[in-house]
Amino acid sequence: MNLDKRFSFENFFLYLRKENTIVFGDVHMGYEEALNKQGILIPRTQYSLTAKRLEEFFEGKKFDKIVINGDLKHEFGSISETEWRHTLRIIDYLALKCKKLILVKGNHDKILGPIAEKRNIEIVDYLIMDDIFICHGHYIPDAIFSKKIKSVIVGHEHPAISLMDYPRIEKFKCFLNGKWKGKELIVHPSFNLMTEGTDILKEKLLSPFIEKVDSFRVFILGREILDFGIVKDLKLAKQNFYF
């Protein structure tokens, strides 16, 4: 299948043309601090890298809506000092780039409310735009089964793919495009710049929306978006791909 012309992949972002809306998610701000607390000592560069990547894309652009599709912050049961400071900065920047900023609740967003309230930002469990359904993807909302819904957009999975050019192996974030219950399904990559994500060719997938990943088309994020074909064909090409 080919990607519906209503959508386009723009770097880490999914663009809804008719709605002039940008969708992305899984930023996981505070991820470094969580690792530090576990004794994993890494430099704290997440915010600066995230801010730079956002500025590179949004510079000179304005949208009707920007949708952060879940897991804006990382900690489950608290709001760390880093999350307070950096998450509010991201919200403040994005609010300048759209008429309306919407936060879709992810599984890591149990205590996102106090942050959103500081800026009077709406938090929703899911979002319906005409016949498009946007949700984080960690569970299946009942409202998605409406006959009017034709396309579904989810995150949560952090899809990626490992490629091998012997002896080097490199993992790339990717978009997935396929079908779920007869509806078009788009899975966007994570915006967490500290990790690439889950290798869809060999690792166990978590999202209930990805039932048969072998039939999905893969679009890899490189210097440009590259159509790498169908997952089942990639699995067969063992001489070119790492498993």
Biotite code that builds the C-alpha atoms (Angstrom):
import biotite.structure as struc

atoms = struc.array([
    struc.Atom([0.000, 0.000, 0.000], chain_id="A", res_id=1, res_name="MET", atom_name="CA", element="C"),
    struc.Atom([1.058, 3.599, -0.522], chain_id="A", res_id=2, res_name="ASN", atom_name="CA", element="C"),
    struc.Atom([0.756, 6.359, 2.059], chain_id="A", res_id=3, res_name="LEU", atom_name="CA", element="C"),
    struc.Atom([-2.498, 8.304, 1.802], chain_id="A", res_id=4, res_name="ASP", atom_name="CA", element="C"),
    struc.Atom([-1.836, 11.659, 0.100], chain_id="A", res_id=5, res_name="LYS", atom_name="CA", element="C"),
    struc.Atom([-3.490, 13.445, 3.039], chain_id="A", res_id=6, res_name="ARG", atom_name="CA", element="C"),
    struc.Atom([-0.358, 12.686, 5.076], chain_id="A", res_id=7, res_name="PHE", atom_name="CA", element="C"),
    struc.Atom([3.346, 13.250, 4.656], chain_id="A", res_id=8, res_name="SER", atom_name="CA", element="C"),
    struc.Atom([6.414, 12.381, 6.724], chain_id="A", res_id=9, res_name="PHE", atom_name="CA", element="C"),
    struc.Atom([8.456, 15.459, 7.615], chain_id="A", res_id=10, res_name="GLU", atom_name="CA", element="C"),
    struc.Atom([11.545, 14.438, 9.563], chain_id="A", res_id=11, res_name="ASN", atom_name="CA", element="C"),
    struc.Atom([10.244, 13.077, 12.915], chain_id="A", res_id=12, res_name="PHE", atom_name="CA", element="C"),
    struc.Atom([6.830, 14.582, 12.280], chain_id="A", res_id=13, res_name="PHE", atom_name="CA", element="C"),
    struc.Atom([3.623, 13.459, 10.599], chain_id="A", res_id=14, res_name="LEU", atom_name="CA", element="C"),
    struc.Atom([1.950, 16.276, 8.674], chain_id="A", res_id=15, res_name="TYR", atom_name="CA", element="C"),
    struc.Atom([-1.807, 16.291, 8.103], chain_id="A", res_id=16, res_name="LEU", atom_name="CA", element="C"),
    struc.Atom([-2.137, 18.444, 4.996], chain_id="A", res_id=17, res_name="ARG", atom_name="CA", element="C"),
    struc.Atom([-5.849, 19.300, 5.025], chain_id="A", res_id=18, res_name="LYS", atom_name="CA", element="C"),
    struc.Atom([-5.812, 20.038, 8.768], chain_id="A", res_id=19, res_name="GLU", atom_name="CA", element="C"),
    struc.Atom([-2.429, 21.863, 8.642], chain_id="A", res_id=20, res_name="ASN", atom_name="CA", element="C"),
    struc.Atom([-1.537, 19.838, 11.731], chain_id="A", res_id=21, res_name="THR", atom_name="CA", element="C"),
    struc.Atom([1.723, 18.329, 12.979], chain_id="A", res_id=22, res_name="ILE", atom_name="CA", element="C"),
    struc.Atom([1.727, 15.117, 15.054], chain_id="A", res_id=23, res_name="VAL", atom_name="CA", element="C"),
    struc.Atom([4.679, 13.681, 16.965], chain_id="A", res_id=24, res_name="PHE", atom_name="CA", element="C"),
    struc.Atom([5.293, 12.136, 20.372], chain_id="A", res_id=25, res_name="GLY", atom_name="CA", element="C"),
    struc.Atom([7.332, 10.048, 22.808], chain_id="A", res_id=26, res_name="ASP", atom_name="CA", element="C"),
    struc.Atom([9.678, 12.888, 23.748], chain_id="A", res_id=27, res_name="VAL", atom_name="CA", element="C"),
    struc.Atom([10.259, 11.339, 27.212], chain_id="A", res_id=28, res_name="HIS", atom_name="CA", element="C"),
    struc.Atom([11.716, 14.517, 28.671], chain_id="A", res_id=29, res_name="MET", atom_name="CA", element="C"),
    struc.Atom([13.559, 13.607, 31.888], chain_id="A", res_id=30, res_name="GLY", atom_name="CA", element="C"),
    struc.Atom([14.815, 10.287, 30.492], chain_id="A", res_id=31, res_name="TYR", atom_name="CA", element="C"),
    struc.Atom([18.448, 11.108, 31.313], chain_id="A", res_id=32, res_name="GLU", atom_name="CA", element="C"),
    struc.Atom([17.627, 11.978, 34.912], chain_id="A", res_id=33, res_name="GLU", atom_name="CA", element="C"),
    struc.Atom([15.787, 8.660, 35.300], chain_id="A", res_id=34, res_name="ALA", atom_name="CA", element="C"),
    struc.Atom([18.873, 6.817, 34.016], chain_id="A", res_id=35, res_name="LEU", atom_name="CA", element="C"),
    struc.Atom([21.127, 8.785, 36.374], chain_id="A", res_id=36, res_name="ASN", atom_name="CA", element="C"),
    struc.Atom([18.965, 7.718, 39.314], chain_id="A", res_id=37, res_name="LYS", atom_name="CA", element="C"),
    struc.Atom([19.543, 4.094, 38.259], chain_id="A", res_id=38, res_name="GLN", atom_name="CA", element="C"),
    struc.Atom([23.299, 4.631, 38.374], chain_id="A", res_id=39, res_name="GLY", atom_name="CA", element="C"),
    struc.Atom([23.712, 5.029, 34.602], chain_id="A", res_id=40, res_name="ILE", atom_name="CA", element="C"),
    struc.Atom([25.844, 8.151, 34.255], chain_id="A", res_id=41, res_name="LEU", atom_name="CA", element="C"),
    struc.Atom([25.405, 9.906, 30.933], chain_id="A", res_id=42, res_name="ILE", atom_name="CA", element="C"),
    struc.Atom([25.776, 13.604, 30.038], chain_id="A", res_id=43, res_name="PRO", atom_name="CA", element="C"),
    struc.Atom([22.505, 15.518, 30.235], chain_id="A", res_id=44, res_name="ARG", atom_name="CA", element="C"),
    struc.Atom([22.143, 16.740, 26.662], chain_id="A", res_id=45, res_name="THR", atom_name="CA", element="C"),
    struc.Atom([18.543, 15.686, 25.987], chain_id="A", res_id=46, res_name="GLN", atom_name="CA", element="C"),
    struc.Atom([16.954, 19.106, 26.315], chain_id="A", res_id=47, res_name="TYR", atom_name="CA", element="C"),
    struc.Atom([19.527, 20.961, 24.204], chain_id="A", res_id=48, res_name="SER", atom_name="CA", element="C"),
    struc.Atom([19.344, 18.337, 21.446], chain_id="A", res_id=49, res_name="LEU", atom_name="CA", element="C"),
    struc.Atom([15.540, 18.282, 21.558], chain_id="A", res_id=50, res_name="THR", atom_name="CA", element="C"),
    struc.Atom([15.268, 22.077, 21.451], chain_id="A", res_id=51, res_name="ALA", atom_name="CA", element="C"),
    struc.Atom([17.701, 22.249, 18.526], chain_id="A", res_id=52, res_name="LYS", atom_name="CA", element="C"),
    struc.Atom([15.789, 19.619, 16.540], chain_id="A", res_id=53, res_name="ARG", atom_name="CA", element="C"),
    struc.Atom([12.467, 21.378, 17.167], chain_id="A", res_id=54, res_name="LEU", atom_name="CA", element="C"),
    struc.Atom([13.881, 24.757, 16.167], chain_id="A", res_id=55, res_name="GLU", atom_name="CA", element="C"),
    struc.Atom([15.377, 23.330, 12.963], chain_id="A", res_id=56, res_name="GLU", atom_name="CA", element="C"),
    struc.Atom([11.974, 22.040, 11.884], chain_id="A", res_id=57, res_name="PHE", atom_name="CA", element="C"),
    struc.Atom([9.614, 24.757, 13.125], chain_id="A", res_id=58, res_name="PHE", atom_name="CA", element="C"),
    struc.Atom([11.715, 27.802, 12.204], chain_id="A", res_id=59, res_name="GLU", atom_name="CA", element="C"),
    struc.Atom([9.605, 30.015, 9.938], chain_id="A", res_id=60, res_name="GLY", atom_name="CA", element="C"),
    struc.Atom([6.599, 27.675, 10.074], chain_id="A", res_id=61, res_name="LYS", atom_name="CA", element="C"),
    struc.Atom([3.135, 28.065, 11.609], chain_id="A", res_id=62, res_name="LYS", atom_name="CA", element="C"),
    struc.Atom([0.443, 25.386, 11.958], chain_id="A", res_id=63, res_name="PHE", atom_name="CA", element="C"),
    struc.Atom([-3.202, 25.301, 12.972], chain_id="A", res_id=64, res_name="ASP", atom_name="CA", element="C"),
    struc.Atom([-2.539, 22.528, 15.486], chain_id="A", res_id=65, res_name="LYS", atom_name="CA", element="C"),
    struc.Atom([0.439, 20.720, 16.979], chain_id="A", res_id=66, res_name="ILE", atom_name="CA", element="C"),
    struc.Atom([-0.415, 17.404, 18.645], chain_id="A", res_id=67, res_name="VAL", atom_name="CA", element="C"),
    struc.Atom([2.066, 15.809, 21.054], chain_id="A", res_id=68, res_name="ILE", atom_name="CA", element="C"),
    struc.Atom([0.899, 12.217, 20.903], chain_id="A", res_id=69, res_name="ASN", atom_name="CA", element="C"),
    struc.Atom([1.791, 10.929, 24.362], chain_id="A", res_id=70, res_name="GLY", atom_name="CA", element="C"),
    struc.Atom([4.759, 10.561, 26.696], chain_id="A", res_id=71, res_name="ASP", atom_name="CA", element="C"),
    struc.Atom([5.936, 14.150, 26.696], chain_id="A", res_id=72, res_name="LEU", atom_name="CA", element="C"),
    struc.Atom([7.609, 13.400, 30.047], chain_id="A", res_id=73, res_name="LYS", atom_name="CA", element="C"),
    struc.Atom([9.256, 10.207, 31.270], chain_id="A", res_id=74, res_name="HIS", atom_name="CA", element="C"),
    struc.Atom([8.686, 9.654, 35.008], chain_id="A", res_id=75, res_name="GLU", atom_name="CA", element="C"),
    struc.Atom([5.530, 7.634, 35.788], chain_id="A", res_id=76, res_name="PHE", atom_name="CA", element="C"),
    struc.Atom([4.719, 8.665, 39.344], chain_id="A", res_id=77, res_name="GLY", atom_name="CA", element="C"),
    struc.Atom([6.299, 12.072, 39.847], chain_id="A", res_id=78, res_name="SER", atom_name="CA", element="C"),
    struc.Atom([7.464, 15.243, 38.143], chain_id="A", res_id=79, res_name="ILE", atom_name="CA", element="C"),
    struc.Atom([11.183, 15.730, 38.474], chain_id="A", res_id=80, res_name="SER", atom_name="CA", element="C"),
    struc.Atom([12.743, 19.187, 38.612], chain_id="A", res_id=81, res_name="GLU", atom_name="CA", element="C"),
    struc.Atom([14.195, 18.595, 35.147], chain_id="A", res_id=82, res_name="THR", atom_name="CA", element="C"),
    struc.Atom([10.788, 17.624, 33.768], chain_id="A", res_id=83, res_name="GLU", atom_name="CA", element="C"),
    struc.Atom([9.153, 20.744, 35.196], chain_id="A", res_id=84, res_name="TRP", atom_name="CA", element="C"),
    struc.Atom([11.726, 23.085, 33.706], chain_id="A", res_id=85, res_name="ARG", atom_name="CA", element="C"),
    struc.Atom([12.377, 21.485, 30.336], chain_id="A", res_id=86, res_name="HIS", atom_name="CA", element="C"),
    struc.Atom([8.843, 20.337, 29.564], chain_id="A", res_id=87, res_name="THR", atom_name="CA", element="C"),
    struc.Atom([7.454, 23.837, 30.165], chain_id="A", res_id=88, res_name="LEU", atom_name="CA", element="C"),
    struc.Atom([10.106, 25.288, 27.850], chain_id="A", res_id=89, res_name="ARG", atom_name="CA", element="C"),
    struc.Atom([9.103, 22.881, 25.089], chain_id="A", res_id=90, res_name="ILE", atom_name="CA", element="C"),
    struc.Atom([5.413, 23.688, 25.571], chain_id="A", res_id=91, res_name="ILE", atom_name="CA", element="C"),
    struc.Atom([6.145, 27.435, 25.498], chain_id="A", res_id=92, res_name="ASP", atom_name="CA", element="C"),
    struc.Atom([8.110, 27.124, 22.254], chain_id="A", res_id=93, res_name="TYR", atom_name="CA", element="C"),
    struc.Atom([5.550, 24.959, 20.455], chain_id="A", res_id=94, res_name="LEU", atom_name="CA", element="C"),
    struc.Atom([2.674, 27.194, 21.554], chain_id="A", res_id=95, res_name="ALA", atom_name="CA", element="C"),
    struc.Atom([4.271, 29.973, 19.510], chain_id="A", res_id=96, res_name="LEU", atom_name="CA", element="C"),
    struc.Atom([4.242, 27.769, 16.406], chain_id="A", res_id=97, res_name="LYS", atom_name="CA", element="C"),
    struc.Atom([0.536, 26.943, 16.251], chain_id="A", res_id=98, res_name="CYS", atom_name="CA", element="C"),
    struc.Atom([-2.940, 28.250, 16.943], chain_id="A", res_id=99, res_name="LYS", atom_name="CA", element="C"),
    struc.Atom([-3.606, 25.346, 19.324], chain_id="A", res_id=100, res_name="LYS", atom_name="CA", element="C"),
    struc.Atom([-1.325, 22.893, 21.123], chain_id="A", res_id=101, res_name="LEU", atom_name="CA", element="C"),
    struc.Atom([-2.917, 19.598, 22.228], chain_id="A", res_id=102, res_name="ILE", atom_name="CA", element="C"),
    struc.Atom([-1.424, 16.950, 24.521], chain_id="A", res_id=103, res_name="LEU", atom_name="CA", element="C"),
    struc.Atom([-2.631, 13.378, 24.025], chain_id="A", res_id=104, res_name="VAL", atom_name="CA", element="C"),
    struc.Atom([-2.150, 11.346, 27.192], chain_id="A", res_id=105, res_name="LYS", atom_name="CA", element="C"),
    struc.Atom([0.381, 8.522, 27.024], chain_id="A", res_id=106, res_name="GLY", atom_name="CA", element="C"),
    struc.Atom([1.175, 5.748, 29.470], chain_id="A", res_id=107, res_name="ASN", atom_name="CA", element="C"),
    struc.Atom([4.015, 7.847, 30.977], chain_id="A", res_id=108, res_name="HIS", atom_name="CA", element="C"),
    struc.Atom([1.756, 10.878, 31.417], chain_id="A", res_id=109, res_name="ASP", atom_name="CA", element="C"),
    struc.Atom([-0.001, 9.909, 34.628], chain_id="A", res_id=110, res_name="LYS", atom_name="CA", element="C"),
    struc.Atom([1.057, 13.153, 36.298], chain_id="A", res_id=111, res_name="ILE", atom_name="CA", element="C"),
    struc.Atom([1.209, 15.493, 33.308], chain_id="A", res_id=112, res_name="LEU", atom_name="CA", element="C"),
    struc.Atom([-1.804, 17.505, 34.498], chain_id="A", res_id=113, res_name="GLY", atom_name="CA", element="C"),
    struc.Atom([0.029, 19.975, 36.791], chain_id="A", res_id=114, res_name="PRO", atom_name="CA", element="C"),
    struc.Atom([2.436, 20.874, 33.967], chain_id="A", res_id=115, res_name="ILE", atom_name="CA", element="C"),
    struc.Atom([-0.378, 21.380, 31.430], chain_id="A", res_id=116, res_name="ALA", atom_name="CA", element="C"),
    struc.Atom([-2.377, 23.462, 33.903], chain_id="A", res_id=117, res_name="GLU", atom_name="CA", element="C"),
    struc.Atom([0.519, 25.892, 34.246], chain_id="A", res_id=118, res_name="LYS", atom_name="CA", element="C"),
    struc.Atom([0.009, 26.839, 30.593], chain_id="A", res_id=119, res_name="ARG", atom_name="CA", element="C"),
    struc.Atom([-3.722, 26.087, 30.251], chain_id="A", res_id=120, res_name="ASN", atom_name="CA", element="C"),
    struc.Atom([-2.992, 23.345, 27.701], chain_id="A", res_id=121, res_name="ILE", atom_name="CA", element="C"),
    struc.Atom([-5.637, 20.733, 26.903], chain_id="A", res_id=122, res_name="GLU", atom_name="CA", element="C"),
    struc.Atom([-4.932, 17.057, 27.683], chain_id="A", res_id=123, res_name="ILE", atom_name="CA", element="C"),
    struc.Atom([-7.085, 14.434, 25.922], chain_id="A", res_id=124, res_name="VAL", atom_name="CA", element="C"),
    struc.Atom([-7.150, 10.636, 25.897], chain_id="A", res_id=125, res_name="ASP", atom_name="CA", element="C"),
    struc.Atom([-7.533, 10.707, 22.109], chain_id="A", res_id=126, res_name="TYR", atom_name="CA", element="C"),
    struc.Atom([-8.287, 13.162, 19.340], chain_id="A", res_id=127, res_name="LEU", atom_name="CA", element="C"),
    struc.Atom([-10.680, 12.853, 16.390], chain_id="A", res_id=128, res_name="ILE", atom_name="CA", element="C"),
    struc.Atom([-10.147, 15.115, 13.382], chain_id="A", res_id=129, res_name="MET", atom_name="CA", element="C"),
    struc.Atom([-12.795, 14.397, 10.744], chain_id="A", res_id=130, res_name="ASP", atom_name="CA", element="C"),
    struc.Atom([-12.148, 10.685, 9.935], chain_id="A", res_id=131, res_name="ASP", atom_name="CA", element="C"),
    struc.Atom([-8.683, 10.595, 11.566], chain_id="A", res_id=132, res_name="ILE", atom_name="CA", element="C"),
    struc.Atom([-8.200, 9.109, 15.046], chain_id="A", res_id=133, res_name="PHE", atom_name="CA", element="C"),
    struc.Atom([-5.074, 10.033, 17.030], chain_id="A", res_id=134, res_name="ILE", atom_name="CA", element="C"),
    struc.Atom([-4.132, 8.198, 20.225], chain_id="A", res_id=135, res_name="CYS", atom_name="CA", element="C"),
    struc.Atom([-0.915, 7.221, 21.952], chain_id="A", res_id=136, res_name="HIS", atom_name="CA", element="C"),
    struc.Atom([-1.310, 3.515, 21.207], chain_id="A", res_id=137, res_name="GLY", atom_name="CA", element="C"),
    struc.Atom([-0.797, 1.752, 24.541], chain_id="A", res_id=138, res_name="HIS", atom_name="CA", element="C"),
    struc.Atom([-4.472, 0.709, 24.618], chain_id="A", res_id=139, res_name="TYR", atom_name="CA", element="C"),
    struc.Atom([-7.418, 0.703, 22.200], chain_id="A", res_id=140, res_name="ILE", atom_name="CA", element="C"),
    struc.Atom([-10.124, 3.311, 22.992], chain_id="A", res_id=141, res_name="PRO", atom_name="CA", element="C"),
    struc.Atom([-13.713, 2.248, 22.303], chain_id="A", res_id=142, res_name="ASP", atom_name="CA", element="C"),
    struc.Atom([-14.378, 5.370, 20.215], chain_id="A", res_id=143, res_name="ALA", atom_name="CA", element="C"),
    struc.Atom([-11.962, 4.167, 17.544], chain_id="A", res_id=144, res_name="ILE", atom_name="CA", element="C"),
    struc.Atom([-14.472, 1.589, 16.301], chain_id="A", res_id=145, res_name="PHE", atom_name="CA", element="C"),
    struc.Atom([-16.753, 4.259, 14.838], chain_id="A", res_id=146, res_name="SER", atom_name="CA", element="C"),
    struc.Atom([-17.466, 3.580, 11.156], chain_id="A", res_id=147, res_name="LYS", atom_name="CA", element="C"),
    struc.Atom([-16.494, 7.137, 10.266], chain_id="A", res_id=148, res_name="LYS", atom_name="CA", element="C"),
    struc.Atom([-12.864, 6.548, 11.329], chain_id="A", res_id=149, res_name="ILE", atom_name="CA", element="C"),
    struc.Atom([-10.733, 5.756, 8.274], chain_id="A", res_id=150, res_name="LYS", atom_name="CA", element="C"),
    struc.Atom([-7.201, 6.452, 9.520], chain_id="A", res_id=151, res_name="SER", atom_name="CA", element="C"),
    struc.Atom([-5.469, 5.874, 12.874], chain_id="A", res_id=152, res_name="VAL", atom_name="CA", element="C"),
    struc.Atom([-2.260, 7.518, 14.111], chain_id="A", res_id=153, res_name="ILE", atom_name="CA", element="C"),
    struc.Atom([-0.366, 6.076, 17.080], chain_id="A", res_id=154, res_name="VAL", atom_name="CA", element="C"),
    struc.Atom([3.022, 6.279, 18.769], chain_id="A", res_id=155, res_name="GLY", atom_name="CA", element="C"),
    struc.Atom([4.121, 4.265, 21.833], chain_id="A", res_id=156, res_name="HIS", atom_name="CA", element="C"),
    struc.Atom([6.018, 1.557, 19.943], chain_id="A", res_id=157, res_name="GLU", atom_name="CA", element="C"),
    struc.Atom([9.172, 3.621, 19.168], chain_id="A", res_id=158, res_name="HIS", atom_name="CA", element="C"),
    struc.Atom([9.686, 1.717, 15.883], chain_id="A", res_id=159, res_name="PRO", atom_name="CA", element="C"),
    struc.Atom([13.217, 1.377, 14.523], chain_id="A", res_id=160, res_name="ALA", atom_name="CA", element="C"),
    struc.Atom([15.154, -0.940, 12.240], chain_id="A", res_id=161, res_name="ILE", atom_name="CA", element="C"),
    struc.Atom([18.763, -2.204, 12.317], chain_id="A", res_id=162, res_name="SER", atom_name="CA", element="C"),
    struc.Atom([20.716, -2.282, 9.053], chain_id="A", res_id=163, res_name="LEU", atom_name="CA", element="C"),
    struc.Atom([24.080, -3.923, 8.500], chain_id="A", res_id=164, res_name="MET", atom_name="CA", element="C"),
    struc.Atom([26.852, -2.974, 6.124], chain_id="A", res_id=165, res_name="ASP", atom_name="CA", element="C"),
    struc.Atom([29.372, -5.528, 7.439], chain_id="A", res_id=166, res_name="TYR", atom_name="CA", element="C"),
    struc.Atom([30.882, -5.128, 9.942], chain_id="A", res_id=167, res_name="PRO", atom_name="CA", element="C"),
    struc.Atom([28.963, -1.979, 10.878], chain_id="A", res_id=168, res_name="ARG", atom_name="CA", element="C"),
    struc.Atom([25.443, -2.141, 12.298], chain_id="A", res_id=169, res_name="ILE", atom_name="CA", element="C"),
    struc.Atom([23.294, 0.963, 12.686], chain_id="A", res_id=170, res_name="GLU", atom_name="CA", element="C"),
    struc.Atom([19.759, 1.421, 13.979], chain_id="A", res_id=171, res_name="LYS", atom_name="CA", element="C"),
    struc.Atom([17.379, 3.957, 12.445], chain_id="A", res_id=172, res_name="PHE", atom_name="CA", element="C"),
    struc.Atom([14.062, 5.308, 13.652], chain_id="A", res_id=173, res_name="LYS", atom_name="CA", element="C"),
    struc.Atom([11.196, 4.703, 11.237], chain_id="A", res_id=174, res_name="CYS", atom_name="CA", element="C"),
    struc.Atom([7.540, 5.275, 10.453], chain_id="A", res_id=175, res_name="PHE", atom_name="CA", element="C"),
    struc.Atom([5.266, 2.289, 9.861], chain_id="A", res_id=176, res_name="LEU", atom_name="CA", element="C"),
    struc.Atom([2.257, 2.301, 7.540], chain_id="A", res_id=177, res_name="ASN", atom_name="CA", element="C"),
    struc.Atom([-0.230, -0.556, 7.378], chain_id="A", res_id=178, res_name="GLY", atom_name="CA", element="C"),
    struc.Atom([-3.739, -1.680, 8.217], chain_id="A", res_id=179, res_name="LYS", atom_name="CA", element="C"),
    struc.Atom([-5.601, -2.225, 11.489], chain_id="A", res_id=180, res_name="TRP", atom_name="CA", element="C"),
    struc.Atom([-9.198, -3.518, 11.455], chain_id="A", res_id=181, res_name="LYS", atom_name="CA", element="C"),
    struc.Atom([-9.551, -2.295, 7.870], chain_id="A", res_id=182, res_name="GLY", atom_name="CA", element="C"),
    struc.Atom([-8.375, 1.234, 8.756], chain_id="A", res_id=183, res_name="LYS", atom_name="CA", element="C"),
    struc.Atom([-5.139, 2.839, 7.635], chain_id="A", res_id=184, res_name="GLU", atom_name="CA", element="C"),
    struc.Atom([-2.615, 2.834, 10.482], chain_id="A", res_id=185, res_name="LEU", atom_name="CA", element="C"),
    struc.Atom([0.412, 5.091, 10.804], chain_id="A", res_id=186, res_name="ILE", atom_name="CA", element="C"),
    struc.Atom([2.918, 4.535, 13.623], chain_id="A", res_id=187, res_name="VAL", atom_name="CA", element="C"),
    struc.Atom([5.250, 7.469, 14.170], chain_id="A", res_id=188, res_name="HIS", atom_name="CA", element="C"),
    struc.Atom([8.770, 7.124, 15.644], chain_id="A", res_id=189, res_name="PRO", atom_name="CA", element="C"),
    struc.Atom([9.733, 8.423, 19.070], chain_id="A", res_id=190, res_name="SER", atom_name="CA", element="C"),
    struc.Atom([11.139, 11.921, 19.455], chain_id="A", res_id=191, res_name="PHE", atom_name="CA", element="C"),
    struc.Atom([13.346, 10.704, 22.317], chain_id="A", res_id=192, res_name="ASN", atom_name="CA", element="C"),
    struc.Atom([16.787, 11.491, 20.922], chain_id="A", res_id=193, res_name="LEU", atom_name="CA", element="C"),
    struc.Atom([18.583, 9.399, 23.572], chain_id="A", res_id=194, res_name="MET", atom_name="CA", element="C"),
    struc.Atom([17.536, 6.037, 22.123], chain_id="A", res_id=195, res_name="THR", atom_name="CA", element="C"),
    struc.Atom([16.563, 4.780, 18.680], chain_id="A", res_id=196, res_name="GLU", atom_name="CA", element="C"),
    struc.Atom([13.751, 2.467, 19.803], chain_id="A", res_id=197, res_name="GLY", atom_name="CA", element="C"),
    struc.Atom([12.481, -1.069, 19.206], chain_id="A", res_id=198, res_name="THR", atom_name="CA", element="C"),
    struc.Atom([13.913, -3.061, 16.289], chain_id="A", res_id=199, res_name="ASP", atom_name="CA", element="C"),
    struc.Atom([10.749, -4.210, 14.503], chain_id="A", res_id=200, res_name="ILE", atom_name="CA", element="C"),
    struc.Atom([12.639, -6.958, 12.657], chain_id="A", res_id=201, res_name="LEU", atom_name="CA", element="C"),
    struc.Atom([13.622, -8.904, 15.752], chain_id="A", res_id=202, res_name="LYS", atom_name="CA", element="C"),
    struc.Atom([12.239, -7.461, 19.001], chain_id="A", res_id=203, res_name="GLU", atom_name="CA", element="C"),
    struc.Atom([8.876, -8.062, 20.659], chain_id="A", res_id=204, res_name="LYS", atom_name="CA", element="C"),
    struc.Atom([6.386, -5.306, 19.892], chain_id="A", res_id=205, res_name="LEU", atom_name="CA", element="C"),
    struc.Atom([4.160, -3.794, 22.575], chain_id="A", res_id=206, res_name="LEU", atom_name="CA", element="C"),
    struc.Atom([1.375, -1.852, 20.884], chain_id="A", res_id=207, res_name="SER", atom_name="CA", element="C"),
    struc.Atom([-1.963, -3.682, 20.514], chain_id="A", res_id=208, res_name="PRO", atom_name="CA", element="C"),
    struc.Atom([-2.369, -1.896, 17.169], chain_id="A", res_id=209, res_name="PHE", atom_name="CA", element="C"),
    struc.Atom([0.491, -3.778, 15.514], chain_id="A", res_id=210, res_name="ILE", atom_name="CA", element="C"),
    struc.Atom([-0.951, -7.253, 15.075], chain_id="A", res_id=211, res_name="GLU", atom_name="CA", element="C"),
    struc.Atom([0.858, -8.319, 11.883], chain_id="A", res_id=212, res_name="LYS", atom_name="CA", element="C"),
    struc.Atom([3.943, -6.182, 11.450], chain_id="A", res_id=213, res_name="VAL", atom_name="CA", element="C"),
    struc.Atom([5.150, -8.249, 8.463], chain_id="A", res_id=214, res_name="ASP", atom_name="CA", element="C"),
    struc.Atom([2.611, -6.521, 6.207], chain_id="A", res_id=215, res_name="SER", atom_name="CA", element="C"),
    struc.Atom([3.640, -2.976, 7.205], chain_id="A", res_id=216, res_name="PHE", atom_name="CA", element="C"),
    struc.Atom([5.650, -0.639, 5.008], chain_id="A", res_id=217, res_name="ARG", atom_name="CA", element="C"),
    struc.Atom([8.774, 0.906, 6.556], chain_id="A", res_id=218, res_name="VAL", atom_name="CA", element="C"),
    struc.Atom([9.871, 4.520, 6.058], chain_id="A", res_id=219, res_name="PHE", atom_name="CA", element="C"),
    struc.Atom([13.329, 5.148, 7.535], chain_id="A", res_id=220, res_name="ILE", atom_name="CA", element="C"),
    struc.Atom([14.483, 8.480, 8.963], chain_id="A", res_id=221, res_name="LEU", atom_name="CA", element="C"),
    struc.Atom([17.843, 9.368, 7.489], chain_id="A", res_id=222, res_name="GLY", atom_name="CA", element="C"),
    struc.Atom([18.948, 12.584, 5.857], chain_id="A", res_id=223, res_name="ARG", atom_name="CA", element="C"),
    struc.Atom([15.598, 12.205, 4.112], chain_id="A", res_id=224, res_name="GLU", atom_name="CA", element="C"),
    struc.Atom([12.645, 9.843, 4.529], chain_id="A", res_id=225, res_name="ILE", atom_name="CA", element="C"),
    struc.Atom([13.388, 6.596, 2.661], chain_id="A", res_id=226, res_name="LEU", atom_name="CA", element="C"),
    struc.Atom([10.775, 4.018, 1.643], chain_id="A", res_id=227, res_name="ASP", atom_name="CA", element="C"),
    struc.Atom([12.378, 0.662, 2.528], chain_id="A", res_id=228, res_name="PHE", atom_name="CA", element="C"),
    struc.Atom([9.462, -1.531, 1.507], chain_id="A", res_id=229, res_name="GLY", atom_name="CA", element="C"),
    struc.Atom([7.528, -4.224, 3.372], chain_id="A", res_id=230, res_name="ILE", atom_name="CA", element="C"),
    struc.Atom([8.720, -5.740, 6.663], chain_id="A", res_id=231, res_name="VAL", atom_name="CA", element="C"),
    struc.Atom([8.377, -9.365, 5.475], chain_id="A", res_id=232, res_name="LYS", atom_name="CA", element="C"),
    struc.Atom([10.617, -8.601, 2.479], chain_id="A", res_id=233, res_name="ASP", atom_name="CA", element="C"),
    struc.Atom([13.209, -6.970, 4.725], chain_id="A", res_id=234, res_name="LEU", atom_name="CA", element="C"),
    struc.Atom([13.278, -10.055, 6.933], chain_id="A", res_id=235, res_name="LYS", atom_name="CA", element="C"),
    struc.Atom([14.043, -12.166, 3.879], chain_id="A", res_id=236, res_name="LEU", atom_name="CA", element="C"),
    struc.Atom([16.943, -9.970, 2.808], chain_id="A", res_id=237, res_name="ALA", atom_name="CA", element="C"),
    struc.Atom([19.305, -11.409, 5.431], chain_id="A", res_id=238, res_name="LYS", atom_name="CA", element="C"),
    struc.Atom([22.444, -10.517, 3.520], chain_id="A", res_id=239, res_name="GLN", atom_name="CA", element="C"),
    struc.Atom([21.662, -6.812, 3.831], chain_id="A", res_id=240, res_name="ASN", atom_name="CA", element="C"),
    struc.Atom([19.913, -6.537, 7.197], chain_id="A", res_id=241, res_name="PHE", atom_name="CA", element="C"),
    struc.Atom([20.928, -7.381, 10.755], chain_id="A", res_id=242, res_name="TYR", atom_name="CA", element="C"),
    struc.Atom([18.733, -9.647, 12.906], chain_id="A", res_id=243, res_name="PHE", atom_name="CA", element="C"),
])
